[in-house]
Amino acid sequence: MGKTDGLIEMSVDSIRMHSPTQHYVVFLKEQETGRFLPIWIDAAQATSIAFKIQGMTQPRPMTHDLMINTLRELGVDITRVVVTELREDIYIARLHLRHGSRDVDLDCRSSDAIALAVRAECPIYVDAGVLERNGVPAEKDQEGEQEESENTLSEERLAVFRELVNNLDLPDLPDEPDGGKPSNS
């Protein structure tokens, strides 16, 4: 995990449902500082991401499985996904592909990018500026001290995040022994 060219590597920490709205949130986590980036996603992408991370399989391929299978069959690798910006309350992502010596960079919904990344076991990055403006620091470490963060948020913004987290009712995703990468199922 780390920083690369203004990008910060993240991992999927959990997926939760916001009870009042019945919408889902995927929480990306920066390993170095513990900052989170909550991204609202729809139920289909939440299910797709959760199934893969939890090692669950379906009798027939889900859409993201089909996409990965197609890319692999064609000799295309997903090298990384990058959440590049927040525009009109929507996170914009890029899907980076490699086919032989050719690199391809495609526009992608952030939720689809994350669902593909967990299947391809490729890195997920967030633009440092996006994380700086929209990331939320971890509340407290085990000793009860506030973790340091370059991103200082107003108490009002933290209160909104606390309310969101308190209204989520899905269990945390299990910790993976290999550093957060899903197993090949």
Secondary structure, DSSP 8 states (H G I E B T S, - for coil): --EETTEEEEEEEEEEEETTTTEEEEEEEETTT--EEEEEE-HHHHHHHHHHHTT---SS--HHHHHHHHHHHTTEEEEEEEEEEEETTEEEEEEEEEETTEEEEEEEEHHHHHHHHHHHT--EEEEHHHHHHH-B--S--TTS-----S----HHHHHHHHHHHHTB-S------TTSS-----
